[in-house]
Amino acid sequence: MREKGIKNHNKFILLNLNDYRVAKLRYPVTQASLNEMLIKLGNEADITAPKEMQWSMYSLRHTVATRLGKIQPG
């Protein structure tokens, strides 16, 4: 982000870094752009999922929450 001159004033951890101009203007991140980035990163990391599973930030969020809940309920 420093290389592109983008300041993270609100300390957000999820930014739309596909389009630096949009991120710099602080426009909201879309669900579609997050899903596209998740799929791209998964492919780059050579992570595969069963075909019946849908890759999305929603499914990732809930999978993480479910697994954390099983480790430490409450």
PyMOL commands that place a pseudoatom at each C-alpha (Angstrom):
pseudoatom trace, name=CA, resn=MET, resi=1, chain=A, elem=C, hetatm=0, pos=[0.000, 0.000, 0.000]
pseudoatom trace, name=CA, resn=ARG, resi=2, chain=A, elem=C, hetatm=0, pos=[2.876, 2.348, 0.720]
pseudoatom trace, name=CA, resn=GLU, resi=3, chain=A, elem=C, hetatm=0, pos=[4.217, 1.782, -2.792]
pseudoatom trace, name=CA, resn=LYS, resi=4, chain=A, elem=C, hetatm=0, pos=[0.903, 2.978, -4.237]
pseudoatom trace, name=CA, resn=GLY, resi=5, chain=A, elem=C, hetatm=0, pos=[0.538, 5.894, -1.815]
pseudoatom trace, name=CA, resn=ILE, resi=6, chain=A, elem=C, hetatm=0, pos=[-2.585, 4.471, -0.177]
pseudoatom trace, name=CA, resn=LYS, resi=7, chain=A, elem=C, hetatm=0, pos=[-3.198, 5.460, 3.430]
pseudoatom trace, name=CA, resn=ASN, resi=8, chain=A, elem=C, hetatm=0, pos=[-5.337, 3.245, 5.643]
pseudoatom trace, name=CA, resn=HIS, resi=9, chain=A, elem=C, hetatm=0, pos=[-6.782, 5.928, 7.924]
pseudoatom trace, name=CA, resn=ASN, resi=10, chain=A, elem=C, hetatm=0, pos=[-9.516, 3.667, 9.306]
pseudoatom trace, name=CA, resn=LYS, resi=11, chain=A, elem=C, hetatm=0, pos=[-7.197, 0.687, 9.868]
pseudoatom trace, name=CA, resn=PHE, resi=12, chain=A, elem=C, hetatm=0, pos=[-9.363, -1.571, 7.696]
pseudoatom trace, name=CA, resn=ILE, resi=13, chain=A, elem=C, hetatm=0, pos=[-7.822, -4.949, 6.998]
pseudoatom trace, name=CA, resn=LEU, resi=14, chain=A, elem=C, hetatm=0, pos=[-9.888, -5.801, 3.900]
pseudoatom trace, name=CA, resn=LEU, resi=15, chain=A, elem=C, hetatm=0, pos=[-9.334, -3.347, 1.092]
pseudoatom trace, name=CA, resn=ASN, resi=16, chain=A, elem=C, hetatm=0, pos=[-10.127, -3.500, -2.611]
pseudoatom trace, name=CA, resn=LEU, resi=17, chain=A, elem=C, hetatm=0, pos=[-6.602, -3.633, -3.944]
pseudoatom trace, name=CA, resn=ASN, resi=18, chain=A, elem=C, hetatm=0, pos=[-7.638, -4.662, -7.469]
pseudoatom trace, name=CA, resn=ASP, resi=19, chain=A, elem=C, hetatm=0, pos=[-8.284, -1.023, -8.315]
pseudoatom trace, name=CA, resn=TYR, resi=20, chain=A, elem=C, hetatm=0, pos=[-5.940, 1.263, -6.417]
pseudoatom trace, name=CA, resn=ARG, resi=21, chain=A, elem=C, hetatm=0, pos=[-7.771, 4.389, -7.584]
pseudoatom trace, name=CA, resn=VAL, resi=22, chain=A, elem=C, hetatm=0, pos=[-10.983, 3.124, -5.998]
pseudoatom trace, name=CA, resn=ALA, resi=23, chain=A, elem=C, hetatm=0, pos=[-9.188, 2.154, -2.775]
pseudoatom trace, name=CA, resn=LYS, resi=24, chain=A, elem=C, hetatm=0, pos=[-7.477, 5.530, -2.600]
pseudoatom trace, name=CA, resn=LEU, resi=25, chain=A, elem=C, hetatm=0, pos=[-10.866, 7.264, -2.918]
pseudoatom trace, name=CA, resn=ARG, resi=26, chain=A, elem=C, hetatm=0, pos=[-12.122, 5.093, -0.021]
pseudoatom trace, name=CA, resn=TYR, resi=27, chain=A, elem=C, hetatm=0, pos=[-15.035, 3.629, -1.961]
pseudoatom trace, name=CA, resn=PRO, resi=28, chain=A, elem=C, hetatm=0, pos=[-16.673, 0.591, -0.351]
pseudoatom trace, name=CA, resn=VAL, resi=29, chain=A, elem=C, hetatm=0, pos=[-15.342, -2.825, -1.204]
pseudoatom trace, name=CA, resn=THR, resi=30, chain=A, elem=C, hetatm=0, pos=[-17.860, -4.970, -3.075]
pseudoatom trace, name=CA, resn=GLN, resi=31, chain=A, elem=C, hetatm=0, pos=[-18.680, -8.548, -2.169]
pseudoatom trace, name=CA, resn=ALA, resi=32, chain=A, elem=C, hetatm=0, pos=[-17.925, -9.566, -5.754]
pseudoatom trace, name=CA, resn=SER, resi=33, chain=A, elem=C, hetatm=0, pos=[-14.419, -8.059, -5.704]
pseudoatom trace, name=CA, resn=LEU, resi=34, chain=A, elem=C, hetatm=0, pos=[-13.631, -9.807, -2.410]
pseudoatom trace, name=CA, resn=ASN, resi=35, chain=A, elem=C, hetatm=0, pos=[-14.858, -13.128, -3.782]
pseudoatom trace, name=CA, resn=GLU, resi=36, chain=A, elem=C, hetatm=0, pos=[-12.795, -12.686, -6.942]
pseudoatom trace, name=CA, resn=MET, resi=37, chain=A, elem=C, hetatm=0, pos=[-9.684, -11.929, -4.877]
pseudoatom trace, name=CA, resn=LEU, resi=38, chain=A, elem=C, hetatm=0, pos=[-10.313, -14.942, -2.621]
pseudoatom trace, name=CA, resn=ILE, resi=39, chain=A, elem=C, hetatm=0, pos=[-10.587, -17.248, -5.634]
pseudoatom trace, name=CA, resn=LYS, resi=40, chain=A, elem=C, hetatm=0, pos=[-7.473, -15.739, -7.226]
pseudoatom trace, name=CA, resn=LEU, resi=41, chain=A, elem=C, hetatm=0, pos=[-5.430, -16.151, -4.023]
pseudoatom trace, name=CA, resn=GLY, resi=42, chain=A, elem=C, hetatm=0, pos=[-6.692, -19.700, -3.543]
pseudoatom trace, name=CA, resn=ASN, resi=43, chain=A, elem=C, hetatm=0, pos=[-5.632, -20.577, -7.078]
pseudoatom trace, name=CA, resn=GLU, resi=44, chain=A, elem=C, hetatm=0, pos=[-2.214, -18.968, -6.590]
pseudoatom trace, name=CA, resn=ALA, resi=45, chain=A, elem=C, hetatm=0, pos=[-1.737, -20.945, -3.372]
pseudoatom trace, name=CA, resn=ASP, resi=46, chain=A, elem=C, hetatm=0, pos=[-2.809, -24.115, -5.212]
pseudoatom trace, name=CA, resn=ILE, resi=47, chain=A, elem=C, hetatm=0, pos=[-5.719, -24.642, -2.826]
pseudoatom trace, name=CA, resn=THR, resi=48, chain=A, elem=C, hetatm=0, pos=[-8.503, -26.731, -4.260]
pseudoatom trace, name=CA, resn=ALA, resi=49, chain=A, elem=C, hetatm=0, pos=[-11.989, -27.229, -2.929]
pseudoatom trace, name=CA, resn=PRO, resi=50, chain=A, elem=C, hetatm=0, pos=[-14.616, -29.833, -3.790]
pseudoatom trace, name=CA, resn=LYS, resi=51, chain=A, elem=C, hetatm=0, pos=[-16.736, -28.765, -6.761]
pseudoatom trace, name=CA, resn=GLU, resi=52, chain=A, elem=C, hetatm=0, pos=[-19.894, -28.614, -4.637]
pseudoatom trace, name=CA, resn=MET, resi=53, chain=A, elem=C, hetatm=0, pos=[-18.301, -25.927, -2.423]
pseudoatom trace, name=CA, resn=GLN, resi=54, chain=A, elem=C, hetatm=0, pos=[-18.657, -22.283, -3.348]
pseudoatom trace, name=CA, resn=TRP, resi=55, chain=A, elem=C, hetatm=0, pos=[-15.701, -19.991, -2.714]
pseudoatom trace, name=CA, resn=SER, resi=56, chain=A, elem=C, hetatm=0, pos=[-16.852, -16.758, -1.114]
pseudoatom trace, name=CA, resn=MET, resi=57, chain=A, elem=C, hetatm=0, pos=[-15.957, -14.466, 1.751]
pseudoatom trace, name=CA, resn=TYR, resi=58, chain=A, elem=C, hetatm=0, pos=[-19.303, -15.417, 3.305]
pseudoatom trace, name=CA, resn=SER, resi=59, chain=A, elem=C, hetatm=0, pos=[-18.464, -19.136, 3.341]
pseudoatom trace, name=CA, resn=LEU, resi=60, chain=A, elem=C, hetatm=0, pos=[-14.916, -18.410, 4.539]
pseudoatom trace, name=CA, resn=ARG, resi=61, chain=A, elem=C, hetatm=0, pos=[-16.165, -16.228, 7.402]
pseudoatom trace, name=CA, resn=HIS, resi=62, chain=A, elem=C, hetatm=0, pos=[-18.674, -18.823, 8.542]
pseudoatom trace, name=CA, resn=THR, resi=63, chain=A, elem=C, hetatm=0, pos=[-16.273, -21.735, 8.204]
pseudoatom trace, name=CA, resn=VAL, resi=64, chain=A, elem=C, hetatm=0, pos=[-13.707, -19.939, 10.369]
pseudoatom trace, name=CA, resn=ALA, resi=65, chain=A, elem=C, hetatm=0, pos=[-16.356, -18.939, 12.936]
pseudoatom trace, name=CA, resn=THR, resi=66, chain=A, elem=C, hetatm=0, pos=[-17.737, -22.483, 13.109]
pseudoatom trace, name=CA, resn=ARG, resi=67, chain=A, elem=C, hetatm=0, pos=[-14.314, -24.039, 13.573]
pseudoatom trace, name=CA, resn=LEU, resi=68, chain=A, elem=C, hetatm=0, pos=[-13.308, -21.497, 16.212]
pseudoatom trace, name=CA, resn=GLY, resi=69, chain=A, elem=C, hetatm=0, pos=[-16.596, -22.114, 18.019]
pseudoatom trace, name=CA, resn=LYS, resi=70, chain=A, elem=C, hetatm=0, pos=[-15.855, -25.829, 18.163]
pseudoatom trace, name=CA, resn=ILE, resi=71, chain=A, elem=C, hetatm=0, pos=[-12.422, -25.151, 19.660]
pseudoatom trace, name=CA, resn=GLN, resi=72, chain=A, elem=C, hetatm=0, pos=[-13.616, -22.710, 22.297]
pseudoatom trace, name=CA, resn=PRO, resi=73, chain=A, elem=C, hetatm=0, pos=[-17.411, -22.609, 22.739]
pseudoatom trace, name=CA, resn=GLY, resi=74, chain=A, elem=C, hetatm=0, pos=[-19.051, -19.445, 24.000]
for i in range(1, 74): cmd.bond("trace and resi %d" % i, "trace and resi %d" % (i + 1))
show_as sticks, trace
zoom trace
